[in-house]
Amino acid sequence: MDMEQLRIPSFPMAHRRDDLFNQYLNLVMYDVGARQLLMQPIPLEVGMLQFEIIRKKTGFTMLHPEFHLYLEKSAEERVSVMFAKKRAFNKTANFLIS
């Protein structure tokens, strides 16, 4: 196969616009009808959203760890999006998600 015949598809690159990024985050975090917004792909102009998952497994949470999902708005600011905790006294992995 010749290299000219091999075509790699080109995908559009997401270039972040800060004004649209902040507007999108405010819609996701504070809009009442955000569920419909979350079911759609993120617009390319918004750019990439970055999340962080932190597991807390110390002290009383040693056997039942807690997980926190944060959305990073900026380098120094993050917003809690979801919390999960392993439920006690279950033979399978059951989590309480809020």
Phi, psi and omega in degrees: 000131181281147181296331179288333179282333180280114181246127177264127181295140178260132180254144179294139180271141178273119176250118187285128170253118188300323181293318178289327178298312180294322178295319179294317178298319178295323177295317181293318187280324191240354181278139181291323181266037185288343182299316179296324178294321182288340181277354180258154175298151178288131178300147182298329181291336179288325181092197184268135174268140182243129181243159177225132177252127179240128177257127177253117185222060180225156176062235182289341181267017182297313181273340183231081186293157176249144178236134178239131176252122181243142172259125182273114178278322177210185183297328183249358183235132177221153185239134178288128182252319185210152179227138177222143178222135178291129182280143182280158172062036174239141180282337177251170181281102176246135183237144171265118184247130177217000000 
